[in-house]
Amino acid sequence: MATIINSLKIAYSTAIFRHGTKTFPDIFASYVEPVKEYAAAEYDMATLDRALASGWITQEEYDATVALKEPQV
């Protein structure tokens, strides 16, 4: 398993989900799942919805990220 640099994971997540300046195909493959996990844990549904609506992520990427979110009690 490749070493994941936390600051890079956060930067990728921000670029993909908040700014739309990168897409998943733009980042190292080893970071795809950690970025989705980070986004699921740290971002609210409005942020994820906006990324999808803006075309920054695909429906499949959105679904995979939302599936990682902890259920709200």
N, CA, C and O of each residue as an XYZ file, in Angstrom:
292
protein
N       0.840     -1.189      0.000
C       0.000      0.000      0.000
C       0.881      1.246      0.000
O       1.881      1.326      0.713
N       0.485      2.196     -0.806
C       1.235      3.444     -0.907
C       1.017      4.295      0.347
O      -0.041      4.245      0.974
N       2.021      5.059      0.687
C       1.915      5.980      1.811
C       1.029      7.150      1.387
O       1.218      7.732      0.319
N       0.066      7.481      2.234
C      -0.832      8.603      1.961
C      -0.392      9.794      2.802
O      -0.327      9.705      4.028
N      -0.098     10.881      2.157
C       0.289     12.105      2.845
C      -0.984     12.880      3.158
O      -1.725     13.280      2.260
N      -1.222     13.084      4.454
C      -2.471     13.686      4.897
C      -2.736     15.046      4.257
O      -3.854     15.312      3.818
N      -1.738     15.896      4.199
C      -1.951     17.237      3.634
C      -2.306     17.163      2.150
O      -3.086     17.981      1.663
N      -1.751     16.206      1.436
C      -2.073     16.039      0.017
C      -3.496     15.503     -0.148
O      -4.223     15.912     -1.053
N      -3.878     14.589      0.732
C      -5.249     14.060      0.708
C      -6.253     15.196      0.914
O      -7.257     15.277      0.206
N      -5.984     16.053      1.866
C      -6.877     17.184      2.147
C      -6.884     18.165      0.969
O      -7.938     18.669      0.582
N      -5.712     18.431      0.406
C      -5.629     19.350     -0.735
C      -6.396     18.808     -1.933
O      -7.118     19.555     -2.594
N      -6.249     17.520     -2.222
C      -6.996     16.905     -3.320
C      -8.500     16.989     -3.065
O      -9.273     17.326     -3.961
N      -8.899     16.683     -1.854
C     -10.320     16.710     -1.513
C     -10.897     18.110     -1.685
O     -11.991     18.274     -2.224
N     -10.167     19.108     -1.230
C     -10.599     20.498     -1.370
C     -10.698     20.882     -2.842
O     -11.674     21.504     -3.261
N      -9.691     20.513     -3.621
C      -9.676     20.859     -5.050
C     -10.816     20.200     -5.803
O     -11.397     20.799     -6.708
N     -11.138     18.971     -5.433
C     -12.195     18.238     -6.135
C     -13.586     18.664     -5.667
O     -14.432     19.027     -6.485
N     -13.824     18.622     -4.370
C     -15.180     18.805     -3.841
C     -15.569     20.258     -3.574
O     -16.752     20.593     -3.635
N     -14.613     21.119     -3.283
C     -14.958     22.508     -2.938
C     -14.695     23.502     -4.063
O     -15.417     24.490     -4.198
N     -13.661     23.246     -4.877
C     -13.284     24.223     -5.899
C     -13.449     23.742     -7.330
O     -13.534     24.555     -8.250
N     -13.495     22.434     -7.530
C     -13.640     21.910     -8.886
C     -12.429     22.132     -9.768
O     -12.547     22.130    -10.993
N     -11.257     22.325     -9.160
C     -10.051     22.569     -9.938
C      -9.316     21.281    -10.312
O      -8.399     21.302    -11.133
N      -9.719     20.170     -9.712
C      -9.186     18.849    -10.059
C     -10.349     17.874    -10.117
O     -11.422     18.129     -9.570
N     -10.118     16.749    -10.791
C     -11.080     15.657    -10.809
C     -10.349     14.403    -10.349
O      -9.121     14.386    -10.266
N     -11.111     13.356    -10.051
C     -10.463     12.125     -9.598
C      -9.442     11.586    -10.601
O      -8.392     11.107    -10.172
N      -9.692     11.637    -11.912
C      -8.658     11.157    -12.843
C      -7.358     11.967    -12.803
O      -6.325     11.500    -13.283
N      -7.405     13.179    -12.233
C      -6.218     14.028    -12.146
C      -5.283     13.645    -11.002
O      -4.119     14.045    -11.007
N      -5.763     12.883    -10.027
C      -4.953     12.602     -8.835
C      -4.386     11.188     -8.891
O      -4.846     10.348     -9.664
N      -3.380     10.941     -8.058
C      -2.801      9.607     -7.972
C      -3.881      8.608     -7.575
O      -4.684      8.879     -6.682
N      -3.900      7.464     -8.232
C      -4.927      6.444     -7.987
C      -4.964      6.010     -6.526
O      -6.033      5.698     -6.000
N      -3.818      5.986     -5.874
C      -3.780      5.554     -4.472
C      -4.495      6.527     -3.539
O      -4.785      6.182     -2.393
N      -4.782      7.737     -4.015
C      -5.465      8.735     -3.191
C      -6.980      8.759     -3.387
O      -7.681      9.415     -2.616
N      -7.498      8.070     -4.386
C      -8.926      8.163     -4.701
C      -9.787      7.773     -3.502
O     -10.648      8.551     -3.090
N      -9.578      6.603     -2.942
C     -10.400      6.174     -1.806
C     -10.172      7.026     -0.567
O     -11.151      7.422      0.067
N      -8.924      7.334     -0.184
C      -8.730      8.217      0.971
C      -9.391      9.589      0.810
O      -9.897     10.150      1.782
N      -9.389     10.126     -0.405
C     -10.038     11.421     -0.644
C     -11.549     11.289     -0.463
O     -12.173     12.155      0.151
N     -12.136     10.234     -0.982
C     -13.577     10.007     -0.790
C     -13.903      9.838      0.681
O     -14.893     10.385      1.167
N     -13.069      9.075      1.403
C     -13.291      8.867      2.838
C     -13.203     10.187      3.603
O     -14.016     10.448      4.490
N     -12.228     11.008      3.264
C     -12.073     12.305      3.921
C     -13.286     13.190      3.638
O     -13.842     13.805      4.548
N     -13.684     13.248      2.380
C     -14.840     14.079      2.013
C     -16.099     13.611      2.727
O     -16.890     14.431      3.193
N     -16.289     12.311      2.816
C     -17.469     11.774      3.488
C     -17.487     12.168      4.964
O     -18.541     12.470      5.523
N     -16.325     12.162      5.577
C     -16.242     12.480      7.007
C     -16.301     13.979      7.293
O     -16.853     14.394      8.312
N     -15.742     14.783      6.410
C     -15.559     16.207      6.705
C     -16.550     17.157      6.035
O     -16.763     18.264      6.531
N     -17.150     16.760      4.937
C     -18.008     17.669      4.189
C     -19.475     17.325      4.378
O     -19.846     16.155      4.479
N     -20.302     18.357      4.426
C     -21.738     18.133      4.560
C     -22.343     17.780      3.197
O     -21.685     17.885      2.162
N     -23.596     17.364      3.226
C     -24.260     16.944      1.996
C     -24.377     18.092      0.997
O     -24.329     17.860     -0.211
N     -24.527     19.316      1.476
C     -24.625     20.462      0.560
C     -23.354     20.596     -0.280
O     -23.418     20.904     -1.470
N     -22.207     20.363      0.344
C     -20.938     20.445     -0.382
C     -20.847     19.335     -1.425
O     -20.444     19.573     -2.564
N     -21.221     18.127     -1.029
C     -21.186     16.998     -1.970
C     -22.186     17.208     -3.097
O     -21.882     16.939     -4.259
N     -23.371     17.685     -2.761
C     -24.401     17.944     -3.778
C     -23.935     19.008     -4.776
O     -24.158     18.876     -5.979
N     -23.290     20.056     -4.272
C     -22.799     21.126     -5.137
C     -21.712     20.604     -6.081
O     -21.677     20.979     -7.253
N     -20.836     19.748     -5.580
C     -19.783     19.176     -6.426
C     -20.393     18.357     -7.559
O     -19.916     18.411     -8.693
N     -21.436     17.604     -7.257
C     -22.107     16.820     -8.290
C     -22.830     17.731     -9.276
O     -22.695     17.567    -10.488
N     -23.590     18.681     -8.764
C     -24.367     19.580     -9.619
C     -23.455     20.424    -10.521
O     -23.837     20.787    -11.634
N     -22.261     20.730    -10.035
C     -21.311     21.531    -10.807
C     -20.530     20.707    -11.819
O     -19.793     21.256    -12.638
N     -20.691     19.389    -11.762
C     -19.975     18.525    -12.690
C     -18.534     18.248    -12.286
O     -17.743     17.753    -13.088
N     -18.194     18.569    -11.040
C     -16.831     18.351    -10.568
C     -16.579     16.886    -10.258
O     -15.446     16.413    -10.342
N     -17.652     16.158     -9.894
C     -17.568     14.720     -9.649
C     -18.688     14.045    -10.436
O     -19.702     14.666    -10.755
N     -18.490     12.778    -10.738
C     -19.509     12.024    -11.461
C     -20.546     11.481    -10.477
O     -20.339     11.500     -9.264
N     -21.651     11.004    -11.014
C     -22.672     10.389    -10.165
C     -22.082      9.205     -9.403
O     -22.390      9.007     -8.228
N     -21.244      8.426    -10.062
C     -20.633      7.258     -9.420
C     -19.719      7.682     -8.275
O     -19.722      7.057     -7.215
N     -18.938      8.738     -8.483
C     -18.049      9.238     -7.430
C     -18.863      9.799     -6.270
O     -18.518      9.599     -5.105
N     -19.931     10.493     -6.592
C     -20.837     11.020     -5.571
C     -21.431      9.881     -4.748
O     -21.395      9.907     -3.518
N     -21.978      8.885     -5.438
C     -22.608      7.755     -4.741
C     -21.617      7.040     -3.832
O     -21.950      6.683     -2.702
N     -20.399      6.832     -4.325
C     -19.382      6.141     -3.531
C     -19.005      6.951     -2.295
O     -18.783      6.386     -1.224
N     -18.934      8.262     -2.439
C     -18.576      9.124     -1.312
C     -19.710      9.169     -0.291
O     -19.465      9.030      0.908
N     -20.931      9.359     -0.746
C     -22.082      9.416      0.153
C     -22.247      8.090      0.907
O     -22.637      8.086      2.075
N     -21.954      6.980      0.250
C     -22.069      5.667      0.892
C     -21.094      5.525      2.070
O     -21.306      4.694      2.953
N     -20.037      6.326      2.083
C     -19.051      6.276      3.160
C     -19.419      7.155      4.358
O     -18.785      7.071      5.411
N     -20.441      7.995      4.196
C     -20.832      8.892      5.282
C     -21.426      8.090      6.433
O     -22.120      7.094      6.227
N     -21.143      8.542      7.635
C     -21.738      7.921      8.825
C     -23.220      8.256      8.852
O     -23.609      9.390      8.574
N     -24.052      7.267      9.190
C     -25.491      7.565      9.270
C     -25.780      8.632     10.332
O     -25.195      8.629     11.415
N     -26.688      9.534      9.995
C     -27.074     10.577     10.958
C     -28.126     10.011     11.902
O     -29.110      9.410     11.471
N     -27.903     10.211     13.181
C     -28.820      9.659     14.198
C     -29.854     10.673     14.572
O     -30.713     10.399     15.410
